[in-house]
Amino acid sequence: MTTEKKRKYRRRDRSAYYAQLSAWAGSAIVAAPVSMEKATSDHIIADEALRRFGPDPDYNPKYADCRFWESACEEMLKEESKWRQLHQTFAWIDEKPVWVNATSWEIIAGLAEPTKPCTRHFRLSLIGGGQVKVTEEFRLRKYKDMEPWLTCYDRRHLRVQAETEEGLRTVSGAIANAISEMGADAVVFPEHVPQAIAERVAATFRLIDSRDDFMALLLSSDRCGCCGRPLKDQVSKLLNIGPSCAKAMRLPHDIATANRVLARRRELLGG
Ligand SMILES: [Zn+2]
């Protein structure tokens, strides 16, 4: 997806959200009582967020009270502080709050939206050598009396094999998020995982800005990048995905796509 297209998505998402807000505007919003201690710590976080991320780049006075940007920046700082307390290694994929998170692959890469609980796997080439296997468990979630919805939020696992100067390192981690109206994705690993590996995984995901990018990063192997079964025909071998998995993920599977994806792979990964 081009930057311009992505901006459009963001604008669209935002205007949909604003429409929803206008609909809510009629209903009374009752503020919860806030303790002095909490108010002070919130103030410190707000100051730090402003120093770190700057003011809202899309500031709109009409919605200033909503503090979309500010609350998402603060959420990122709160998540970071939680990960630090747990001594985890992390790297942001989205370095600032966005309306469409970097791993919203249904929007960014056009992957099919799962329609029932399922587990989705795929393997990508890792920047700097190696691979990252993504496992997303889509489950129905329920909140209060809302309709249940299907999501893999907090069930996205990573298995990384990274080529390093000390040899191949295999580590496990997860995709995590700071969630507000705007949000940001990160990769999080246990304490022993080097920061450089987390940065490489985040940078790999950050490369995906279109469907071709996603396909170009599918791991080159004699096996399908999704299900691991042997690849038989030439198009599958060029695309690193078999026809049935491509269909299930709503990815094209033809020679024209293969040619385009090959060129993109060279641009993204070299070689
Ligand atoms: Zn497959």
Boltz pocket constraint, residues with backbone or C-beta under 6 A from the ligand:
constraints:
  - pocket:
      binder: B
      contacts: [[A, 224], [A, 225], [A, 226], [A, 227], [A, 228], [A, 229], [A, 241], [A, 242], [A, 244], [A, 245], [A, 246]]
      max_distance: 6.0
